[in-house]
Amino acid sequence: MDKPLNPMDKQLIAARFAKARNTYTREARVQQQVAEKMMQLIKEPYTRFRRVVEFGCGTGSYSRILLHTLQPEALLLNDLCREMEECVKELCDGTTVQFVPGDAEAIDFPGETDLITSCSTLQWFNDPGAFFTRCHQALVADGLLAFSTFGATNMHEIRQLTGHGLDYLSVEELQALLSPGFDILHAGHVQYLQQAAQLGDHLIIGVNTDDSVRRLKGQTRPFNHETDRARLLASLRDVDAVALFGEDTPTELIKKIRPDILVKGGDYKKEEVAGREYARAVEILPFKEGYSTTGIVEKIVALVKEGKL
C-alpha cells in the first residue's frame, strides 16, 4: 500500500494528545472497554507472552492490563507523545517495563518479541502495510500481532457534515494488508482468478516466494511450499502462467512483464497498486466475502482442539 497523498502530521497529533493527557483516561471510556475486550481475546488462546510491545500506549490504560494480566518478563511501552511517559512512570521500573517515545512507524521493535499489540492507534498511521511487515520481522515464529482500530463508518456523520475526518481502513483493506500472498487456495481465490481471466487473453499470476511470505506474515507461514503453491495455481484452467517473486511487492515482476491489464484484489484505489506504472490499465476486483485462509486455519485448529480431527 503506497503512502497517502496527505500524510498524518505526527507532530500535531503528539501535541494534541499531550495537551489532553490529564483528562484522557477519564473521558476515553470506549477505549477502556476496548482494552478489556482485547485482553479477553488475547488470553483465551494463548498462555504465555514473555516479551511484549505495546505501541501507542497513551496514558497506560491498556498497559496496566497487559502488565497485570500477562505478567511478561519484558514490556516495552511506546507512544508518539513523549509526555505520556509521565502517565506510565509508576509502571516503568527500568528492567521489566520501559518506555520508548517516538513514531511506531519509524522505530525498531526488539527482535524475538512474543506479542505486539495496541488499542485504537492504527488509524493514526500513514503506512499500515509497511508497519505490519516490520512487526512480522520482529515477532517470534508463533508470535502474535493483536490490535484494534475503528471501522470505516466511525464518526461518518461528522465527516459528512464537516468534510473532516480520518480515512479509516475497512476490514477488507486490513485483510489485504495482512494477507499479501496466496497460501491455502480456496473458492474465493478461484472466483477471483476466473474474473481476472475474463479481462484479457492470457492470465499470468505473480506468487510470493516462501522467503517473501515469511517476511510479510511471519515464520509460521506459508503452509505450503512455493513450488506447490505455484503448481496448484498453474493447474487451474484459467491460468496461463505463474511467476514467483521474492520482493515484498511484485513491482519488479510487473516491470518485466509489462501487462496490458494489472489486476488487484481488495478494496484498493488504482493509484495505490504497486507496479501500476508498468501496466496499460489497472482493474480492482473485490474480495469474496466469507472466504479467507485464516478462516480455514482457524476452523482446522478448532476441530483439532475438539478432537474431531
Backbone torsions as a table, in degrees:
resi	resn	phi	psi	omega
1	MET	NA	123.9	-179.3
2	ASP	-71.1	160.7	178.7
3	LYS	-68.7	147.8	-177.2
4	PRO	-66.8	153.9	179.3
5	LEU	-66.5	-31.5	178.9
6	ASN	-118.6	84.6	-175.1
7	PRO	-66.6	157.6	178.2
8	MET	-63.3	140.8	173.3
9	ASP	-87.0	92.0	-173.3
10	LYS	-64.7	-33.7	178.7
11	GLN	-65.6	-40.5	178.7
12	LEU	-67.2	-41.0	178.3
13	ILE	-61.2	-45.8	179.8
14	ALA	-61.7	-42.1	-178.9
15	ALA	-63.6	-40.2	-178.3
16	ARG	-71.0	-39.1	177.3
17	PHE	-69.5	-34.7	176.6
18	ALA	-62.0	-40.6	-179.3
19	LYS	-66.5	-32.4	-175.4
20	ALA	-96.2	2.6	-170.1
21	ARG	-63.3	-29.1	-177.0
22	ASN	-74.5	-21.3	-179.0
23	THR	-114.6	-5.0	-172.4
24	TYR	-62.3	-47.5	-176.9
25	THR	-59.9	-39.9	-179.2
26	ARG	-68.9	-35.9	-174.1
27	GLU	-90.3	-27.6	-173.3
28	ALA	-84.7	67.0	-176.5
29	ARG	-71.9	-38.6	178.6
30	VAL	-61.7	-42.6	-179.8
31	GLN	-62.0	-35.5	177.1
32	GLN	-65.5	-41.3	177.7
33	GLN	-64.5	-39.9	178.5
34	VAL	-63.0	-41.4	179.9
35	ALA	-62.6	-42.4	179.4
36	GLU	-66.0	-41.0	177.6
37	LYS	-66.0	-39.6	178.8
38	MET	-59.7	-42.9	-179.7
39	MET	-65.3	-36.5	176.4
40	GLN	-60.7	-41.8	-179.2
41	LEU	-69.1	-36.2	-177.0
42	ILE	-73.1	-44.7	-170.8
43	LYS	-79.6	-15.9	-178.3
44	GLU	-65.3	-53.1	-177.8
45	PRO	-90.9	-10.2	-174.7
46	TYR	-121.6	144.0	-174.6
47	THR	-110.1	-28.4	-172.2
48	ARG	-145.0	121.7	172.1
49	PHE	-122.2	110.8	-178.3
50	ARG	-83.6	-40.0	-177.2
51	ARG	-121.9	119.6	-173.1
52	VAL	-126.7	140.5	173.5
53	VAL	-122.9	128.9	170.8
54	GLU	-114.0	120.4	175.7
55	PHE	-99.7	143.5	-176.3
56	GLY	68.4	49.1	-173.8
57	CYS	-71.0	-21.8	178.2
58	GLY	58.2	-133.5	-177.5
59	THR	-83.6	-0.7	170.2
60	GLY	96.9	13.1	179.4
61	SER	-60.0	-51.1	178.6
62	TYR	-70.2	-33.5	179.7
63	SER	-58.3	-44.3	-179.0
64	ARG	-65.7	-38.1	177.7
65	ILE	-65.4	-43.9	178.7
66	LEU	-59.2	-47.1	-176.0
67	LEU	-65.9	-47.3	-174.1
68	HIS	-77.2	-30.6	-178.0
69	THR	-87.0	-47.6	-175.9
70	LEU	-86.1	-27.0	-178.4
71	GLN	48.2	57.8	-177.5
72	PRO	-72.7	161.0	175.0
73	GLU	-73.6	-30.5	178.8
74	ALA	-143.6	130.2	178.1
75	LEU	-129.2	113.8	177.4
76	LEU	-100.0	122.1	178.3
77	LEU	-103.9	131.1	-178.6
78	ASN	-128.4	143.0	171.6
79	ASP	-151.9	147.2	176.9
80	LEU	-60.6	-34.6	-175.9
81	CYS	-91.3	114.4	-177.7
82	ARG	-61.4	-32.4	-177.3
83	GLU	-65.1	-17.4	179.6
84	MET	-65.3	-15.9	177.0
85	GLU	-59.8	-32.0	177.5
86	GLU	-61.5	-34.3	-175.7
87	CYS	-76.9	-20.7	-177.5
88	VAL	-119.1	13.8	-173.3
89	LYS	-63.4	-29.3	-179.9
90	GLU	-71.5	-16.9	177.6
91	LEU	-85.4	-28.1	-171.6
92	CYS	-82.2	105.7	-179.7
93	ASP	-101.0	0.9	178.8
94	GLY	84.2	-11.0	179.4
95	THR	-119.0	-66.6	-179.1
96	THR	-74.8	-46.2	-174.8
97	VAL	-115.8	128.8	177.7
98	GLN	-131.9	148.7	176.8
99	PHE	-110.9	129.8	178.8
100	VAL	-125.1	109.9	179.1
101	PRO	-77.6	154.4	175.4
102	GLY	138.6	172.2	-179.9
103	ASP	-76.4	117.7	-178.5
104	ALA	-60.4	-22.4	178.3
105	GLU	-76.6	-10.2	-175.0
106	ALA	-117.8	-28.4	-176.5
107	ILE	-84.3	159.1	179.4
108	ASP	-98.0	126.0	175.3
109	PHE	-80.9	154.9	179.2
110	PRO	-62.2	144.8	175.6
111	GLY	-71.8	166.5	179.2
112	GLU	58.3	35.4	176.8
113	THR	-82.8	140.4	-178.7
114	ASP	-87.6	-33.1	-175.8
115	LEU	-144.3	126.2	169.7
116	ILE	-115.9	123.9	-170.2
117	THR	-147.3	160.8	-179.4
118	SER	-167.6	153.2	173.9
119	CYS	-121.3	124.5	171.1
120	SER	58.0	47.3	-179.0
121	THR	-124.5	-33.1	-169.5
122	LEU	-58.7	-26.3	-177.8
123	GLN	-66.2	-12.7	179.5
124	TRP	-94.3	5.4	-175.7
125	PHE	-91.6	148.6	176.8
126	ASN	-85.1	-36.7	-174.7
127	ASP	-138.8	76.6	-178.8
128	PRO	-58.1	-35.1	-179.2
129	GLY	-60.0	-47.0	178.2
130	ALA	-64.5	-36.2	179.0
131	PHE	-65.9	-42.2	178.4
132	PHE	-60.3	-40.4	179.2
133	THR	-59.9	-44.9	179.8
134	ARG	-66.0	-34.9	177.1
135	CYS	-63.6	-43.9	178.7
136	HIS	-59.4	-37.5	-179.1
137	GLN	-69.4	-29.1	-178.2
138	ALA	-86.1	-22.3	-175.4
139	LEU	-81.0	150.9	172.1
140	VAL	-69.6	172.6	-173.3
141	ALA	-56.6	-40.7	179.9
142	ASP	-107.2	27.5	-179.6
143	GLY	-72.1	171.1	-174.2
144	LEU	-130.4	132.2	169.1
145	LEU	-105.7	113.7	-176.3
146	ALA	-127.1	121.0	-179.3
147	PHE	-146.5	158.1	172.0
148	SER	-122.3	152.4	175.6
149	THR	-153.1	-179.9	-178.2
150	PHE	-98.1	150.8	-177.9
151	GLY	-81.9	174.5	-174.6
152	ALA	-64.8	-21.4	-178.3
153	THR	-94.4	3.3	-178.6
154	ASN	-62.3	124.0	177.9
155	MET	56.4	32.1	-176.7
156	HIS	-67.5	-27.0	177.9
157	GLU	-63.5	-43.4	178.8
158	ILE	-63.0	-40.8	-179.8
159	ARG	-65.4	-39.4	179.5
160	GLN	-64.7	-36.8	-177.4
161	LEU	-78.0	-39.3	-172.5
162	THR	-103.2	-22.7	-174.8
163	GLY	80.5	7.1	-179.2
164	HIS	-119.7	144.5	178.5
165	GLY	161.5	169.8	179.7
166	LEU	-84.0	153.5	175.6
167	ASP	-91.7	88.2	-178.3
168	TYR	-73.7	141.4	177.8
169	LEU	-80.5	141.9	175.1
170	SER	-79.8	167.7	177.0
171	VAL	-59.9	-40.2	-179.8
172	GLU	-63.8	-39.2	178.3
173	GLU	-66.2	-41.2	177.9
174	LEU	-64.1	-41.7	177.4
175	GLN	-60.7	-39.7	179.8
176	ALA	-64.8	-40.1	-179.6
177	LEU	-70.7	-32.8	-178.2
178	LEU	-86.8	-15.5	-175.7
179	SER	-129.2	70.1	-174.3
180	PRO	-78.4	-12.6	-175.6
181	GLY	-130.5	149.0	173.2
182	PHE	-64.4	140.1	175.2
183	ASP	-133.6	-79.0	172.6
184	ILE	-92.2	121.1	-177.5
185	LEU	-78.1	128.2	178.3
186	HIS	-129.6	177.0	-174.4
187	ALA	-60.4	-31.7	177.8
188	GLY	-62.1	-40.9	176.7
189	HIS	-61.7	-45.9	-176.2
190	VAL	-61.7	-45.4	179.0
191	GLN	-62.3	-40.1	178.3
192	TYR	-62.2	-43.9	179.9
193	LEU	-67.9	-35.5	176.9
194	GLN	-63.3	-41.7	177.4
195	GLN	-63.6	-42.8	-178.9
196	ALA	-63.4	-40.5	-178.6
197	ALA	-62.6	-31.2	-178.4
198	GLN	-72.3	-11.7	-177.5
199	LEU	-83.8	-15.8	-176.7
200	GLY	-151.7	-170.5	-178.5
201	ASP	-88.1	-31.1	-177.9
202	HIS	-136.8	139.4	-179.2
203	LEU	-114.3	118.2	176.8
204	ILE	-111.5	127.8	-177.8
205	ILE	-105.2	129.6	172.4
206	GLY	-93.6	128.6	-176.2
207	VAL	-124.6	132.3	177.3
208	ASN	-63.7	137.4	171.8
209	THR	-68.9	168.9	179.2
210	ASP	-60.1	-43.6	179.6
211	ASP	-61.1	-41.0	179.1
212	SER	-63.3	-44.2	179.2
213	VAL	-62.4	-42.9	-179.6
214	ARG	-62.1	-39.8	178.1
215	ARG	-63.5	-38.1	-174.7
216	LEU	-84.9	-31.4	-170.0
217	LYS	-125.3	0.4	177.7
218	GLY	101.8	167.2	-172.0
219	GLN	-72.3	-14.4	178.9
220	THR	-83.1	-7.5	179.8
221	ARG	-116.1	155.9	-0.4
222	PRO	-80.4	164.8	177.0
223	PHE	-77.9	-31.4	-179.0
224	ASN	-116.1	144.2	-178.9
225	HIS	-63.7	152.8	-175.9
226	GLU	-59.0	-38.3	179.7
227	THR	-68.5	-34.5	177.6
228	ASP	-69.2	-40.7	178.3
229	ARG	-64.5	-42.3	179.7
230	ALA	-66.6	-41.5	-180.0
231	ARG	-64.1	-39.9	179.3
232	LEU	-63.2	-44.8	178.8
233	LEU	-65.1	-41.1	-178.4
234	ALA	-64.6	-23.1	-179.1
235	SER	-78.2	-12.0	-179.4
236	LEU	-73.3	140.7	-175.4
237	ARG	-58.6	-36.0	-174.4
238	ASP	-82.4	-7.9	-175.0
239	VAL	-99.3	126.3	179.8
240	ASP	-93.5	-31.1	-178.7
241	ALA	-159.3	155.1	177.5
242	VAL	-129.6	134.0	179.7
243	ALA	-128.1	130.4	177.5
244	LEU	-86.0	145.0	172.8
245	PHE	-135.8	140.4	-174.2
246	GLY	-98.7	-5.0	179.3
247	GLU	-82.2	172.0	178.8
248	ASP	-72.8	-23.7	176.0
249	THR	-130.0	158.3	-178.4
250	PRO	-85.9	19.4	-174.0
251	THR	-55.7	-46.8	-178.2
252	GLU	-65.4	-37.7	177.4
253	LEU	-64.5	-44.5	179.5
254	ILE	-63.8	-36.6	178.3
255	LYS	-61.3	-37.3	-179.6
256	LYS	-74.8	-39.8	-175.3
257	ILE	-79.3	-36.2	-177.2
258	ARG	52.0	62.9	-175.6
259	PRO	-70.0	155.6	172.8
260	ASP	-70.2	-40.2	-179.3
261	ILE	-129.7	127.1	175.4
262	LEU	-103.8	121.8	-176.6
263	VAL	-107.5	134.8	179.3
264	LYS	-131.8	136.7	178.3
265	GLY	-95.4	143.7	177.9
266	GLY	119.5	-178.9	-177.9
267	ASP	-93.5	64.5	-177.2
268	TYR	-100.8	160.5	164.6
269	LYS	-95.7	147.9	-175.5
270	LYS	-59.4	-33.8	-178.8
271	GLU	-73.6	-5.0	179.3
272	GLU	-96.6	-6.4	-172.6
273	VAL	-81.9	124.7	179.3
274	ALA	-64.9	135.0	178.4
275	GLY	83.2	5.8	-175.9
276	ARG	-60.9	-26.1	-176.9
277	GLU	-71.2	-11.6	-178.6
278	TYR	-105.1	10.3	178.3
279	ALA	-121.7	151.5	178.2
280	ARG	-71.8	-32.5	-178.8
281	ALA	-147.7	155.9	178.0
282	VAL	-123.7	132.1	177.5
283	GLU	-121.8	133.5	178.0
284	ILE	-106.2	122.6	177.3
285	LEU	-111.1	128.4	-177.9
286	PRO	-69.4	146.9	174.5
287	PHE	-67.7	149.7	177.4
288	LYS	-80.5	124.0	-179.9
289	GLU	-67.0	145.2	177.1
290	GLY	90.2	-2.7	179.6
291	TYR	-120.7	130.7	173.7
292	SER	-164.2	147.5	175.5
293	THR	-61.8	-42.4	-179.5
294	THR	-59.6	-41.7	179.4
295	GLY	-61.7	-39.6	178.5
296	ILE	-64.1	-45.7	-179.8
297	VAL	-62.1	-44.1	-179.9
298	GLU	-62.4	-37.4	178.9
299	LYS	-65.8	-42.3	178.6
300	ILE	-63.0	-45.5	179.7
301	VAL	-60.0	-42.8	-179.9
302	ALA	-62.5	-42.3	179.8
303	LEU	-65.1	-37.4	177.7
304	VAL	-65.3	-43.6	179.8
305	LYS	-62.6	-33.2	179.6
306	GLU	-82.1	-2.6	179.4
307	GLY	75.6	20.1	-178.5
308	LYS	-95.1	-7.0	175.7
309	LEU	-129.5	NA	NA
